[in-house]
Amino acid sequence: MTQPALPKSPRAVPAGEPIWTDLITPTPQQTRDFYAALFGWEYQILQELGGYANAHLGGKKAAGISPPPPQGLDAQPSWRIYFASDDIHADAAQIVDLGGQVLLEPMQIGDRGQMGVFTDADAAPFALWQDDQHGGFVQNTGPGRVVWCEYNTRDSAKALGFYTALFHATSQQIPDLEYHTLHHENNGFAGVSGFGENWEAVNADGWMVYFYAPDVDKTAEVAQRHGGKILVEPWDMLYGRMAVLADPAGAVFSVMTPQPRPSESGPSEPGPPATTPAAAS
């Protein structure tokens, strides 16, 4: 299903925080149908960008799905997370200084903004986006939205050194776990998990995106019914219920029904998983 172009989201995303996620897939129509069934996404297909599709919910952008480039894909499809940048060229230089690499030099995408693709000091890919007219997604506002982003690694100290420097962030450890949250003041915006070896079994090491699902068990069943796979069955953890899924082309993602910890007060916000697939199985 397509719909006309919509205005830019008014949400301003601070530099260093997740602003967008997209997926390059060899089966764009099948993939769009899969996520439409899963989350209710509708699509604005941009022929001027080679058929890139912005997924919308309630008139606001949620994610992107793209056909492969002319040269094809050189890796399994995976969700790519973009972090906001105020100066993408300066950030690209800092990435190299911190031990990362530039996979795709910063480039202008029409009047929408500038993008670049990089690897960190452990060769895990991620992207930056310096916004102009695109606006990014609206986070944490309901089903089908990005609710959390998490980096799964065997070396959390190395990852924390890289990302706290790049994003000008602080980190806080979850008590008794090898899990840290990245913060700008009081806002926790991503997680760094030291349980990478457990996630590697389901091809979910590196950066992983979590989408909000009001009923994780039902969402997992729908995914399987529409050609996807349940990689880790739904389980309960400290901040809610989650499952790890793959779409029909093999792209891995998580779904989560977030809830605050029982001891927390104040507004409900999503939080990090407090266990791992190995611990849940």
N, C-alpha and C positions, 0 to 999 in steps of 0.2 A: 504494500500500500504506500502510496506517495502522498505528499502534501506540499503546499507552496512554501517558499522560503519564509522563515520566521525571524523576528528581530533578535538581536544579540541579547543574551541573558544579562541581567543587571549585576550579577554576582561578581564582585572583585575578588580575585584569588591572590593572596600574598605570594611573593616570590618564594620559591622552594617548596610550595605545597602542590599536591596533585590538582591539575586543571583539566585533564582530558585523558581518555583511553581509547585506543582503536585497535582494529584487528585486520590484518591483510590475509585473505583467505582464497584458496583456489576455487571455491564453490560459493561465490557471493550470494546468489539467489537462495540456495539451500540454507546458507548460514543466516541470511536475513529472516527467512521463514522460521528457522529454529528459534531465534531469539524473540521474534514476534510472538510465537506460541508460549515461550517461557516467561517473558516480561511484559508483553503487550506493546512492544515498541512499534512505532510507525516510522516511516523513512522519508527523508528528503534526499533524493538522488541527484548528485551534482555532475552532470555530464561534462561540464567544463573541467572537472578534476578527475576525468577518466572513469566516472561511475562511482566515485566515493559517495557513501551514503551516511548521512547524519541520522542517527536514531533519536526519536523524540518521544517524550512522555508528557502529556498535559501541556503540549506546546513549548516544551523546553528540551534542549539537547541533553542526551544521556551518554552517548558513545558514538564511535564511528566504525563502519565496516567497509573495507575496500577490496576491490579485485586485485589480483597480483599485477606487478609491473610487467612491461613487455618481455623482459628477460626472465620472468618467472620467479618462483620462490626458491631460496637456497637453504631453507630451514623449515621445520614444522611450524604451522601457524601458531601464533601466541599473542595474547593481549599485551599491548605496549602501553606503558604508563608515561604520561607527559607531566613534567613539573613546571610550574610557572617560572618565568625568568623576566627580570627587568632589563637585563642586558645580556643577550644570548651569546654574543661574541666574547665578552669578558668571561662569562661562565664557561664557554668552551675552552678558553685558555686555562682557566683554573682546573678544569677536569684533567687536562694533560699534566699540569703541575702536580696534581694529586695522584697521578699514576694511572689515570684512565686513558681512553682513546676516543678519537672522533671517527665514527662510522659514516656519518653524513654531515657535511659541513652545514652550518646554519644557512637556510634559504628562505626566501620570501614566498608565501603561498597567497597569491592574489592580494586582496586587501584585508585578509583574515588575520595574518600574523606571520611570524617566523618560526620555523621548526629546525631542530637538529637532533641527530641520533648519536648516542655515545655508548661506551662501556665504562664501568667503574674499574677500580683497581683489581677486581677479581674477574674481569671480563664479562660481567653480567650487563645486558643491554638495558637502556632506559632512554628517555627522550626529554627534551626541553621545548617549551612553547612560550614565545614572547607574543602576547596577545595584542591584537588591534581590534578587529571587528567580529571575531569568532565568539568570544565570551566563555568558552569552556562549558563544562557540565555544571549542574546544580547538585551539590553533594548532599547526601544524608537526608533526603527529603521524601523518601518513600520507595515503594517497590520498584525494582529495575534500575535503581540508581547505584552509583559507586558509593559504598559505605565505608570501605577501608582499603588501604594498600599496604602490602607487607613484603619485606625482603627476607627471603629464606637463605641462610648461608651457614657454612661450617666455621666461619671466622667472623663472629659478630663484632669483635673489637676492631678489626680492620675496616669492616663496613661502617661502623659508627664513626670512626675517624674520618672516612671519606665523606659521608653524607652530612655529618654535622658541620664540617668545614664548608662544603659546597652550598648547603642550604642555610647556613648561619643559624643552626638549630642547637638546642640542648637535647639531652636524652635522659630518660628515667627508666630504671629497671623495674620490671614487675617482680615483687618479692618472691624469692626462692625459685625463680625461673631464669633461663638464659634468653630473656626476651626484654627488649627495650622499646620504648616509644619515643618518637621524635617530636619535639615541641617547639613552637614559637610562643613564648610566654606561657599562657595557660592552655593553649590549643594543641592537643595531640593530633598530628595529621598523618602519621604512618608508623609502621612497626618494623623492627629488625629482630628476626628470630635466629637464634643460634642452633636450631634443629634442622639444618639444611639436609643432613643425611637422611632424615625421615621423609622429607618432601621429594627428594630425588627419585624415589621409587615410583612416584606418580607424575614425574616431569613437572614439578611445581617448585623447583628451586629458582633462585633469583626473584625478581619482582612478580607478585601475584595480585590480581585485582579481586575484590569481594563485591558482589552485587547484593543489594537488599532483597530478601525474599520473605514475605509475610508468613509463609508456611514452607519451611525448608524441605520437609518430607514430600509434600505434594509437588514442589518444584523439581525435586530429583526424579520423581516418577514421570513428570511431563517431559523432562529432558530425555529420559530413556525411551519414552514412547515416540519421540520425534527424532530418533537416530543418534542421540548422545549417549554418554556413558557415565555411570556413577563410579568414580575412582575411589572415593572414601565415603562410606555410608554416613547419613546424618548422625551427628552426635552432639551432646551438650557440653559446653565448656563455660568458663567463668563469665564471659560476656554475652552468652546467648547460645543459639543452636546454629550449626553450620554443616556444610557438605562440600566436597570437592568434586567437580563435574568436568566433563569434556564435551565439546560440541561435535557434530558429525565429522568435521575435518580434523579433529584432534586438539583444538585449542583448549587449554586448561584454565579454569576459573573456579572461584568459590562463591557459594551463596550463603547468606547469613541473616538470621533474625537477631538483631542486636538488642541487648538490654543492659542497663547499668548493673554494676555489682550491688548486691544487697546492702552493703555497708556504705554505699555512696549516697550522697544527698545532692539536690540540685537537679538541673535539667538532664533528661536522658540523652546520652550521646553514645555513639558506637565505640567499641573498644577492641583491643586485640584479642585473638584467640589465646587462651591460656594453657593449651595443650597441643598435641601434635597428632597426626594420623596414627603413628605407632602407639601412642599412649591411649588413643581412643579405641583401637581395634582389640 
